[in-house]
Amino acid sequence: MLMPRQKTPNLTVPLAGGGQFDLASEGSERGTVICVYRGLHCPLCATYLKELEKLTPEFNARGVGTVGISTDPQDRAEDMVTKIDAKNLRIGYNLPLQDARDWGLYISTSKGASSIGIVEPDLFAEPGLFLVQPDRSLYYMSVQTMPFVRPHFSELLSAVDGAMKSGYPARGEYTGAV
């Protein structure tokens, strides 16, 4: 289980358009927003990623990098880049299912074609949103079992402006007896 203020697992995936995302070598001054999405088959994911694409320059201006990642293969990731007209947001692909589990994500099985007629992969990760600090410690996370009701990127941006800037510590770190 991921714990706030503790180092996150390794995370390296190829990027649509070339190159790779490697959390260990991220150089963002204040951290990285990692948005794990279900895949090209999910219309809610496309809408969600469009919002992150729109706000990526705002995150970048605050010293925070952004990346969207899925278990999709390269061709579907590239189709997502086109679908959301990504110019700022990096899109990673081929997230290994074990890595998804290591990040605390839930795994679903295919139910066939989605509402937009794209067949779901046999297995894929459900959504997760993470804000990882430059030392790779976890600052914020939200994982889901469903594609609905996701955290708002504008609120996360406000957290960067307020809580992180003022040194407010990541919460939920207590692991002792209760």
C-alpha atoms as one frame of an Amber mdcrd trajectory, in Angstrom:
protein
   0.000   0.000   0.000   1.268   3.463  -0.866   1.793   5.735   2.100   1.965
   9.524   2.186   5.453  10.911   2.794   6.962   7.579   1.708   8.798   6.863
  -1.530   6.574   5.692  -4.371   7.362   2.639  -6.505   9.370   2.952  -9.685
   7.372   4.073 -12.687   8.760   4.009 -16.216   6.641   3.857 -19.376   7.131
   4.779 -23.021   5.502   7.995 -24.241   3.320   8.434 -27.297   5.363  10.379
 -29.812   8.650   8.988 -28.502  10.785   9.013 -25.413   9.848   7.721 -22.018
   8.489   8.870 -18.714  10.693   7.826 -15.799   9.553   9.118 -12.420  13.069
   8.669 -11.016  14.458  11.173 -13.503  11.619  13.698 -13.458  13.088  17.138
 -13.000  10.011  19.118 -12.004  10.769  21.552  -9.205   7.636  20.817  -7.152
   6.608  17.365  -8.283   4.579  15.463 -10.833   0.881  14.842 -11.353   0.369
  11.280 -12.551  -3.089  10.593 -13.942  -3.690   6.912 -14.639  -6.626   6.515
 -16.989  -8.581   3.445 -18.079  -7.727   3.635 -21.776  -8.962   4.761 -25.158
 -12.215   2.833 -24.679 -13.307   5.191 -21.870 -15.127   8.371 -22.958 -14.901
   9.799 -19.422 -11.120   9.417 -19.546 -10.890  11.468 -22.725 -12.932  14.264
 -21.154 -10.833  14.093 -17.991  -7.541  14.132 -19.881  -8.714  17.105 -21.964
  -9.095  19.042 -18.722  -5.592  18.062 -17.603  -4.261  18.990 -21.042  -5.865
  22.415 -20.656  -4.373  22.926 -17.157  -0.934  21.435 -17.838   0.595  24.855
 -18.621  -0.749  26.089 -15.249   0.832  23.131 -13.453   4.078  23.621 -15.373
   4.154  27.330 -14.429   4.091  26.201 -10.784   6.934  23.717 -11.272   4.743
  20.628 -11.532   4.971  18.161 -14.412   2.011  16.171 -15.724   1.555  12.815
 -17.390  -1.412  10.615 -18.302  -0.685   6.879 -18.259  -2.652   3.763 -19.183
  -2.161   0.067 -19.742  -3.093   0.628 -23.410  -0.606  -0.283 -26.141   1.138
   2.362 -28.239  -1.445   2.635 -31.023  -4.293   3.301 -28.595  -2.187   5.831
 -26.654  -1.411   7.657 -29.877  -5.110   7.637 -30.740  -5.806   9.221 -27.330
  -3.241  11.941 -28.027  -5.131  12.731 -31.235  -8.538  12.458 -29.587  -7.734
  14.976 -26.850  -5.452  17.076 -29.079  -2.630  16.738 -26.538   0.081  19.309
 -27.058   1.213  19.795 -23.450   0.214  16.623 -21.606   2.522  13.643 -21.991
   0.703  10.346 -22.614   2.380   7.154 -21.436   1.383   3.635 -22.353   2.049
  -0.049 -21.648   1.795   0.378 -17.871   2.368  -3.173 -16.623  -0.591  -4.483
 -14.629   1.716  -5.419 -11.755   3.010  -1.849 -11.642  -0.605  -0.646 -11.564
  -1.218  -2.921  -8.574   1.981  -1.685  -6.904   0.527   1.839  -7.160  -2.668
   0.666  -5.450  -4.823   0.703  -8.564  -7.762  -1.595  -9.123  -7.794  -3.895
 -12.148 -10.934  -4.609 -14.180 -11.843  -7.215 -16.784 -13.312  -6.430 -20.177
 -17.052  -6.191 -20.635 -16.662  -5.941 -24.416 -17.276  -2.751 -26.331 -17.644
   0.461 -24.366 -20.399   3.025 -24.898 -18.332   4.550 -27.717 -17.880   1.193
 -29.476 -14.222   0.592 -28.575 -13.484  -2.841 -27.126 -12.016  -2.806 -23.644
  -8.722  -4.649 -23.119  -8.963  -8.028 -21.379  -7.502  -6.412 -18.247  -6.899
  -2.722 -17.506  -6.285  -0.378 -14.582  -9.041   1.772 -13.133  -8.318   5.503
 -12.595  -5.834   6.921 -10.150  -4.519  10.412  -9.541  -1.231  11.027  -7.757
   0.820  14.050  -6.828   4.382  12.919  -6.207   6.979  15.279  -4.767  10.429
  15.677  -6.339  11.955  13.243  -3.811   9.384  10.669  -5.105   7.395  10.772
  -1.860   3.631  10.597  -2.141   1.850  13.865  -1.409  -1.681  13.103  -2.658
  -3.548  10.169  -4.163  -7.022   9.171  -5.166  -7.751   5.724  -6.596 -11.083
   4.537  -7.890 -12.967   1.354  -8.621 -15.148   3.066 -11.237 -14.648   5.657
 -13.979 -17.116   8.084 -12.380 -16.732  11.044  -9.966 -13.075  11.958 -10.313
 -11.081  14.621  -8.449 -11.000  18.029 -10.123  -7.659  19.174 -11.506  -8.490
  22.761 -10.594  -8.682  21.720  -6.928  -5.357  19.937  -7.212  -3.901  23.087
  -8.741  -5.238  25.030  -5.734  -3.507  22.529  -3.448  -0.237  23.223  -5.244
  -0.829  26.958  -4.798  -1.784  26.751  -1.147  -0.978  23.593   0.756   2.248
  22.630  -0.954   3.515  26.200  -1.125   2.950  26.722   2.602   4.604  23.422
   3.493   1.385  21.682   4.573   2.447  18.057   5.048   0.971  15.081   3.236
  -1.663  13.502   5.472  -2.614   9.897   6.209   0.931   8.827   7.101   0.180
   7.224  10.487   0.721   3.444  10.506   0.714   2.687  14.252  -1.875   0.954
  16.375  -5.396   2.354  16.414
